[in-house]
Amino acid sequence: MAELKDFIVAIELGSSKVTGIAGQKRPDGSISVLSLVREESSSFIRKGVVYNIDKTAQCLTSMIKKMEAQLQTRITQVFVGVGGQSIRSVKNTIVKDLPADTIITQDMVVELMDANWGMDYPDQKILDVAEQEYRVDTNLQMDPVGIRANRLEGNFLNILERTAFFQNLNRCFETANIKVADMYLAPLALANAVLTEVEKRSGCALVDIGADTTTVSVFWKNVLRHLAVIPLGSNNVTKDIASLQMEDSDAEKMKLKYASAYTDNNDIDPDMKYSIDAERQVETRRFIEIVEARVEEIIENVRYQIPAEYYDKLLGGIILTGGGSNMENIEQAFAKYTHIDKVRTAKFVTTTINSSNEQINAKNGMLNTVLGLLIKGDINCAGNFIDPNGNLFEEQEQLGQQPIVERRPRQLGDLETGTIRTAREEELAAEEARRKKEEEDRIRREEEERQAEEERKRKKENSLWNKTKKWLEGLASPEE
């Protein structure tokens, strides 16, 4: 392999698989995939959340080593997707009353945004904020700057995650000694990769059916309006099938071979049976009832997560993706239970991807999220070339000299929607805030001391002794 000098690396931590991918972006906007590694994760990640830090770190270390061997190049940093069951959205409103006929400035808008970021949610961390419309007096505006008003109201959609889960995710990469270039909100990276601008503008619901969770993202007028993670996924269908007295592995095979999200009653043969193995069978009707009951439950939960105010505005319909979207007749089932006729399945991302990998070329929706993270990555992750015939000791010496490209630490207002400030950026921001406070305290103390000194001088000049002294000095002075 020729020496690689630039590529992007993205990692998705899913409930069934941790996926690492490396790709090179081309001038025409396409991406050539250079490496893909997938590791089983069910023993340390549940419902998209890390619960065993050490095992996750070991998995990440193993994955990076395998990718470096394929690339013959050191990986200096990675892009990471953040998702999982604890992700949820909460609306928040910040109001600012203004003097009569005030012209709204960008500083006023930033003040509202800062106040929103400062909201305290017990045990929860604000990962990201999606700006909604601003209410200027009684009118809604996407951009209120330059408008005269007496009142400005900022409406925000705060994306939250349990603080402990976010800290666990960061500790995994710290333990594995892997630098995180950026963290992206996985559902938004996915949305940007599979949805069209028309769908996001006219209104749509993106439904990502994973192994343990189903993520619902609602868009309208190009703005994220709601985000929720349902703790149900395709694995729940497998477990229900396993209740027919079979192993989970057999249940998974039967799901992939026979399961249909919707079957017309007239098409069911009451005498037909599906084979579990050479000796056992299950009644077709019983199998269909079990599968459809769980699928209906998932769809009803999805329907419940679409806010009523947007339900009739989803002209773009429902877009399905993820491994669970491969079930036969899944679109018909969604149309039936949601009463939304326009349903499509996003099997692949809209960006052109060049690869010889069978898993990627299968275009079954299972890699859409990690591809979305790869597409969004914008910093070179390539380090030193690894010479397979090189000296091991020289290689070890070079490890500490990896060329790492870093962006400047960003303030909260600098982050685009879907980008999460990394742990390092938060540390730098906290340090900057501390320095700023110390500087403000120093200036305040100096001002207080200056004012105190002026007050002492004023009191001294106005004292009885000082006045008497000046009077006596005046008497002693010769008259003109």
N, C-alpha and C positions, 0 to 999 in steps of 0.2 A: 504494500500500500504506500502511495506517495505521502510525503509529510503533510499533515493537515495543520493549517495555521489559523483557521477560524471555523467554529461551529457553535451551535447552541445546544445546551443539554437541559431537558425538562424531566421532572419526576412527579408522578401522581401516586398518592398513597390510597389505594382503594381497599374495599372490604375483602375482596377475594385475591387481588393481585397488587403488588407494587410494580409500577412500570417506569422504566427509564428509557429515554429516547434521545438520540443526538442527530441533529440535522444541520445542513448547510443551506443558507438562504442564497438564492440566485438573483441576479439583477432583474429578471423578468417577474419576480415575485413568487416564483415556485420554490419548493423546498426539496432537497435531496436527503432522504433519510440514510444515515451512515451506520447507525447502531440501534438495536432494540433489544432490551433485556426485561424479562418479566419474572417475578418471584412470587410464590404463594405467600399470602399475608394473613390468612384466617386465624392463625395462632397468636397474632399480636395486634391486629387491627379489627375492631368491631364497629360495624355501622359507620365506617369512614373515620373512626376516631382511634388514635394510638392509645393502647392501654398497657403495653409492655415496651418501655423505652429501650432497654438493652437489646431485645430481640429485633426491634425495628432498626436500631443502629447497626447491628450485625448484618441485617438484610441490605441496608443501604451501602455499607462498606463492600459487601460481596458484589453488589450490583455495579458499583463504580469500578471495581477491579476488572470485572468482565467487560465492561464497556471500554475501559482503557486498553485492554488487550485487543479488542476488536479494532479500535481506532489507532492503536499504536501511538497514542498521544495522551499526555496527562490531562485530567479534567480539573480545572482550577475552581470552578463554581457551578452552581446549578440553579435553575428556576423551579419553584415548588408551587403546587396547587394546594389551596386550603379549602376543605369542604367537610362533609360529615354531618352526623345527626344533630349536633348541637348548634349548627348554623341556623339563624332565624332573622327575620327582619321586623323592625319596630318603627312605626311612624313617630315623628317628633316635630313640634312646631315651636319656633322662637319668634317672639314679637318685639318690635322696637317702635315706640311712639316718637314722632318727629315734630319739631316746630312747624308751624303752618307754612305750607308751600316750600318745603325743603326739597332740593334736588338730590335724588339718591345717588351716592357715589359707590365706587367699587369697595372702598374701605368699609362702608356700612354693611355691604353684603358679606365681606370677609369677617366682620365682627359677629354677624349672625352665625356664620359657619363655625367660627371658633367657639362660640357659646354652645353650639350643638355638639361639637367634638368633646366639649368639657362635661357633657352629661355623664352622670354616674349611674351605672347599672350594677347592683350587687352581684359579685362573682361572674360578671359578664364583661367582655372586652369589645369595644367598637372596632371592628376590623376595617369597615369601609362605610362610606356614606354616599347615597345616590340622591343628588339634588332633585327635588320635585319642582313644581311651579312656586313662584313667589306671589303672594297676594299684596298688591299695591293699592291701599285703601280698599276698594271693593272689587278690583279687577285682578285677574290672574295673568302673570307674565313669566316667561322663561328667563328673560334678562331684564331686570328692573332698573339697571343703571341709566341715569339721565332723565328719569321720569320724576315729575313733581308729585309729592305725596305728603300726607300727615301721619301715615302709619305704614310700616313695612313688616310683613309676616313671611318668614322663611319656613318652608315645609321640606322635611328631610326624611329619607328612609335609611335608618341606621341598621347596618348588618352586624349582628352580634354573634359571639361564640363564647363558650365558657372559658374563662381565663386559664383555668388549670389545663384544659385540653390544648389551648394554643401554646402554653409554656411547654407541655410535653412534646409537641411537634418540634419546637425549636431545640429542645434538649436532645432529641434524636440526632439531629444534624451536628450539634455541638459534640456529642459523644462520638459520632462517626468521623469527626474532624472534617466535615464537608462544609465549605462556605456557601451560603445562600445568597445568590445575586439579587433575587427578588422573589416575593411571594405574591401570587395572584389568587383572587377569589375564583376557585375552579368553575363554579356554575356560570360566571360571567365570561371567563375565557372560552368555555364551551359555547355559550350563546353567540359570541363574536365569530366563532369558527363555523357554525352550522346555520345560523339564521340569516335571512336576507334583510336588507335595509327596509324593504317594503313591509315585511312581516313585523319588524320591530316598530315601525312607524304606525302601521294600521292596527296593531294590537295582536298579541299572540301569547300563548302559554307554551313554554318549552318544558317538556317532561322527560327527565333522564332516569330511566329505569335501570338501576344497578343491582348488585347482588343482594345487599342488605338494606339499601335505602332507595327512595325515589325522590328526586329533587325537582321542585316546581319553581320556575322563574317566569313571572308575568311582565310583559312589556307593553307599553302604549306610548305613542308619540316619541319613540326612540329612548324612552326612559324606563329603567327598572322600577316597577311599581310594587312588587311583592316577591319575596323569596322564602321558601320553606323546604325543609327536608323531612320527608315522611319515613318513619322507621320500618318500612316494608319494602321488599324487593323480590327479585325472581327466586332467591333462595327460599322464601316463604312458600312458594309453590312447590318447590322440591320437598320441603319438610312435610307439607300436607300430603303429597303423593306417598312419601315414606310411611305415612300412617296406615297405609294398606299392607302392613307387615312386610316391609322390605328395607334393605340397606339404603343409606343416602346415595351411595354411588349408583345403585340400580335405579333409584327414583330420579336422579339427574339424567340418566340415559333415557328413561321413559319420557321425561319432560321434553327433552330435545327431539325425540323421535315422534311422539304422539300428541303432545299438548297443543291445544288450540284455545285462544282467548274467547272465541265465540263459535258456537256450533248451532245451526238451526235444528230445532227439535225433530223436524221431519227427516233430517239427514242421519239421525242416530239409529243404528241397527240394534234393536234390543237383544239380539242373540249373539252379537259380535263380542269378542274378547281380545284384549291386548296381552301379549306374552311378556311376563316378567323375566323368565328364564326358560330353560328347556322343560321344566316341570310345573311351573306355576303361571297362572293367568289371572287377569282382573277384568271384571265386567266393564265394557266400554262406557256405558251410561254412568256408572259409579265414578270412573276415572274422570270423565268430562265434567261431572257435577263438582268434584273436588277442585279441579283446576279453575273452572269458571267462577266458583264462589270466591276464591282468593283473588283472582284477577278483578272481579267486580269490587271487592273491598278496596283494593289498591286504587282503582279508578274513582270510586266514591270519595276516597280521601283526597285525591288530586282535585276533584271537583270542588270539594269543600275549601281547598286552599286558594281557589281563584276568587279574589274579592268580588262581592256582588256588584260594586260600582263599575267593574270592568268586564263583567261576564258577557254582557251584550255588546261590548265594543271590540271583541276579539275577531276582527275581520280577517286576520291572518290565520286564525284557527289554532289548532293544537299541533305542535311538532314533537314527535317522539324520537328518542335516541337512547343509546345505552344497550347493553347486552340483552336486557329484558324486552326490548322493542322488536326482537327477532321472532317472537312467538307468532305463530300463524294466526291470522285474522285479528291481530291486535288493534288495527285501525278501526275495524268494524265495531269491536267491543267499546272503544273509546267514544265513537260516534253515538252508539246506542245509549250508553250510561251518562254521558255528559250533555247529550242533545246538541252537540256542536258538530255540524256536518263536515266541516273542513278539517281533515286530519291527514297529516303526512308523516312519513318516517325519514329522518335524516340519517342515512346510512354512512355518510362520509362528510368531511369538511369541504367548504367551498374553495379553499386554496388548493392549487395544483401540487400534489405530493408525488415525487418520483421515488420508487422503492422496488426492490426485488423481493422484499420480505412478504411471505404468504399471509401472515397475520394482518399486515397493513392492507394488502391488496384484496383481502376478503371483503373489505368495506361493509362490515356488519355493525358499525356503531360502537363497538367495544373500545376502540382506541381514540374516539373523537375528543375526549377531554384532554388526554396527554398531548394529542396533536394540536389542540387549541392552545395549550401552554407553550408548546414549541413555537407556534406561530407568533405568539405574543412576546417571546423572549427577544431582547434587543442588545445584549452584551455578549461579547466573545467569551466562550468558556474553555477555549483551547489553551493548553499549556505547552510544556516541552515535548518534543518528539521522543518516543521511546524506541531506542535501538535494540531490537531483539538479540543482537550479537554484542551489545555494548557491555562495559564494565559495570558490575553491580554496585561497586563502591562509588563510582562516578555518578551513577544514577541516583544514589541516595544523597549525594552532595547537591545535586541539582534540584531536589525536591523543595528545598527552602528558597529557591530562586525562581519560582513559577511566575510568569508574567500575568498579573491579575489586573484586569481593567475594571475600575470602579467608577460609579457615578457619584456626584457630590451628594451629601446627606440632604434629603428632601424634607421640607416642612409639610404639615398635613394638607395645606392648601395646594401644594404642588402635585399631589398624587391624583392621577386620573382614576375615574371610577373603575373598580376591579383590581386595583393595585394596593397591596397591603404593605405597610412600612415594616421592614425587617427588624429583627431583634437588635442588630447593630445600629440601625438608624434610630431606633428608640433610645438606645443607650447614649448615642451622640446628641439626640434631641434633649434628653434629660440633662446631660452635661451642659449643653448650650443654655437650657432654661436656668440651670443653677448659676452659671456664670452671669447670665443676664440679670438674675435676681440680686446676685452679689454686687454687680455694678450699679443697679438701681438703688440698693441699700447704701452703697458708698456715696453716691451722689446725694441721696436724701440726708445722710448724716452730715456731709459737708455743708449742705444748704442749711440744715438745722444749726450747725455750729456757726455759720456765717450770720444767720439771723440772731442767734444768741449773742454773738459778739457785738452786732449793731445795737441790740437792745441794751447791752451793758454800757456801750458808749453813750447811748441816748440818756440812760438813767444817770450816768456820771455827769453829763453836761447839764442835766436838769436838777441835779442835787443842790440842796441849800448851801453846802460848803463851796461848791463850784461857782454858784451865783454870787456868794459873798466875796470869794476870791477875785472874780471878775470886777465886782463893784469897787473893791479896794484898789485893784490895779488901775481902775479908771480914775480914782481920786488922786492916785500918786502920779498920774501922767500930767505933764505941764500943759496949761491951757494955751490954745493957739492965740 
